[in-house]
Amino acid sequence: MPHVEQILGHKGTAVYAIAPDEPVLEALQMMADRHVGALLVMRGEELTGIVSERDYARKVVLMGRSSADTPVWQIMSSPVTTIGPEATVHECLELMSARHIRHLPVVDHGRVVGMLSIGDCVKAVIDEQKHHIEDLERFIRS
């Protein structure tokens, strides 16, 4: 089973973040520009929360708030569930399933080093299964 650090090695370690006092509208624009479903909320190097499209839908739209007037800190999820780079994809998927989350920041020695989505984890599992199938097919043919 692949480890988080291997997935980040293929995917990259880009981390998109926003400050807690920024308006939600800015977070939405950043998510759209970067084609991501969540941003880390950071104060300098400190991870203070995570804000997702789901947070926006449930805490802004459904509550009749204004995206331009609501600061990110008011809708972010906190504390943030994180995972270390040594964890397996299986551990990530278990954690995401148990916590009903779709994004998992990767933290190493207190520093954010990447972000995984549930899609990243599913892709890693599919790729691993594909390789196992290819290995079995080669074994059967030989």
Contacts in CASP RR format, 6 or more apart in sequence:
PFRMAT RR
TARGET T0000
AUTHOR 0000-0000-0000
METHOD contacts of the structure
MODEL  1
MPHVEQILGHKGTAVYAIAPDEPVLEALQMMADRHVGALLVMRGEELTGI
VSERDYARKVVLMGRSSADTPVWQIMSSPVTTIGPEATVHECLELMSARH
IRHLPVVDHGRVVGMLSIGDCVKAVIDEQKHHIEDLERFIRS
1 88 0 8 1.000
1 89 0 8 1.000
1 90 0 8 1.000
1 128 0 8 1.000
2 88 0 8 1.000
2 89 0 8 1.000
2 124 0 8 1.000
2 127 0 8 1.000
2 128 0 8 1.000
3 85 0 8 1.000
3 86 0 8 1.000
3 87 0 8 1.000
3 88 0 8 1.000
3 89 0 8 1.000
4 83 0 8 1.000
4 84 0 8 1.000
4 85 0 8 1.000
4 86 0 8 1.000
4 87 0 8 1.000
4 88 0 8 1.000
4 89 0 8 1.000
4 92 0 8 1.000
4 106 0 8 1.000
4 116 0 8 1.000
5 85 0 8 1.000
5 86 0 8 1.000
6 124 0 8 1.000
7 89 0 8 1.000
7 116 0 8 1.000
7 120 0 8 1.000
7 121 0 8 1.000
7 124 0 8 1.000
8 85 0 8 1.000
8 106 0 8 1.000
8 113 0 8 1.000
8 114 0 8 1.000
8 116 0 8 1.000
11 116 0 8 1.000
11 120 0 8 1.000
12 114 0 8 1.000
13 113 0 8 1.000
13 114 0 8 1.000
14 114 0 8 1.000
14 115 0 8 1.000
15 40 0 8 1.000
15 105 0 8 1.000
15 112 0 8 1.000
15 113 0 8 1.000
15 114 0 8 1.000
15 115 0 8 1.000
16 30 0 8 1.000
16 31 0 8 1.000
16 34 0 8 1.000
16 36 0 8 1.000
16 39 0 8 1.000
16 40 0 8 1.000
16 115 0 8 1.000
17 39 0 8 1.000
17 40 0 8 1.000
17 41 0 8 1.000
17 42 0 8 1.000
17 112 0 8 1.000
18 26 0 8 1.000
18 27 0 8 1.000
18 30 0 8 1.000
18 39 0 8 1.000
18 40 0 8 1.000
18 41 0 8 1.000
18 42 0 8 1.000
18 51 0 8 1.000
18 72 0 8 1.000
19 41 0 8 1.000
19 42 0 8 1.000
19 43 0 8 1.000
19 44 0 8 1.000
19 72 0 8 1.000
20 41 0 8 1.000
20 43 0 8 1.000
20 48 0 8 1.000
20 49 0 8 1.000
20 71 0 8 1.000
20 72 0 8 1.000
20 73 0 8 1.000
20 76 0 8 1.000
21 71 0 8 1.000
21 72 0 8 1.000
21 73 0 8 1.000
22 71 0 8 1.000
22 72 0 8 1.000
23 67 0 8 1.000
23 68 0 8 1.000
23 69 0 8 1.000
23 70 0 8 1.000
23 71 0 8 1.000
23 72 0 8 1.000
24 51 0 8 1.000
24 56 0 8 1.000
24 60 0 8 1.000
24 65 0 8 1.000
24 67 0 8 1.000
24 68 0 8 1.000
24 70 0 8 1.000
24 71 0 8 1.000
24 72 0 8 1.000
24 75 0 8 1.000
25 67 0 8 1.000
25 68 0 8 1.000
26 72 0 8 1.000
27 39 0 8 1.000
27 51 0 8 1.000
27 56 0 8 1.000
27 72 0 8 1.000
28 53 0 8 1.000
28 56 0 8 1.000
28 67 0 8 1.000
30 39 0 8 1.000
31 37 0 8 1.000
31 38 0 8 1.000
31 39 0 8 1.000
31 53 0 8 1.000
36 117 0 8 1.000
37 52 0 8 1.000
37 53 0 8 1.000
37 102 0 8 1.000
37 103 0 8 1.000
37 117 0 8 1.000
38 50 0 8 1.000
38 51 0 8 1.000
38 52 0 8 1.000
38 53 0 8 1.000
38 102 0 8 1.000
38 103 0 8 1.000
38 115 0 8 1.000
38 117 0 8 1.000
39 50 0 8 1.000
39 51 0 8 1.000
39 52 0 8 1.000
40 47 0 8 1.000
40 49 0 8 1.000
40 50 0 8 1.000
40 80 0 8 1.000
40 105 0 8 1.000
40 112 0 8 1.000
40 115 0 8 1.000
41 47 0 8 1.000
41 48 0 8 1.000
41 49 0 8 1.000
41 50 0 8 1.000
41 51 0 8 1.000
41 72 0 8 1.000
41 73 0 8 1.000
41 76 0 8 1.000
41 78 0 8 1.000
42 48 0 8 1.000
42 49 0 8 1.000
42 112 0 8 1.000
45 111 0 8 1.000
45 112 0 8 1.000
47 80 0 8 1.000
47 82 0 8 1.000
47 105 0 8 1.000
47 107 0 8 1.000
47 112 0 8 1.000
48 73 0 8 1.000
48 76 0 8 1.000
48 78 0 8 1.000
48 80 0 8 1.000
49 76 0 8 1.000
49 77 0 8 1.000
49 78 0 8 1.000
49 79 0 8 1.000
49 80 0 8 1.000
50 76 0 8 1.000
50 77 0 8 1.000
50 78 0 8 1.000
50 80 0 8 1.000
50 103 0 8 1.000
50 105 0 8 1.000
51 72 0 8 1.000
51 75 0 8 1.000
51 76 0 8 1.000
51 77 0 8 1.000
52 77 0 8 1.000
52 102 0 8 1.000
52 103 0 8 1.000
54 102 0 8 1.000
55 75 0 8 1.000
55 76 0 8 1.000
55 77 0 8 1.000
56 67 0 8 1.000
56 75 0 8 1.000
59 65 0 8 1.000
59 74 0 8 1.000
59 75 0 8 1.000
60 66 0 8 1.000
60 67 0 8 1.000
60 70 0 8 1.000
60 75 0 8 1.000
80 105 0 8 1.000
81 95 0 8 1.000
81 99 0 8 1.000
81 101 0 8 1.000
81 104 0 8 1.000
82 104 0 8 1.000
82 105 0 8 1.000
82 106 0 8 1.000
82 107 0 8 1.000
83 91 0 8 1.000
83 92 0 8 1.000
83 95 0 8 1.000
83 104 0 8 1.000
83 105 0 8 1.000
83 106 0 8 1.000
83 107 0 8 1.000
83 116 0 8 1.000
84 106 0 8 1.000
84 107 0 8 1.000
84 108 0 8 1.000
85 106 0 8 1.000
85 108 0 8 1.000
85 113 0 8 1.000
89 121 0 8 1.000
89 124 0 8 1.000
89 125 0 8 1.000
89 128 0 8 1.000
92 104 0 8 1.000
92 116 0 8 1.000
92 121 0 8 1.000
93 118 0 8 1.000
93 121 0 8 1.000
93 122 0 8 1.000
93 125 0 8 1.000
95 101 0 8 1.000
95 104 0 8 1.000
96 102 0 8 1.000
96 104 0 8 1.000
96 118 0 8 1.000
96 121 0 8 1.000
102 117 0 8 1.000
102 118 0 8 1.000
103 115 0 8 1.000
103 116 0 8 1.000
103 117 0 8 1.000
103 118 0 8 1.000
104 115 0 8 1.000
104 116 0 8 1.000
104 117 0 8 1.000
105 112 0 8 1.000
105 114 0 8 1.000
105 115 0 8 1.000
106 112 0 8 1.000
106 113 0 8 1.000
106 114 0 8 1.000
106 115 0 8 1.000
106 116 0 8 1.000
107 113 0 8 1.000
END
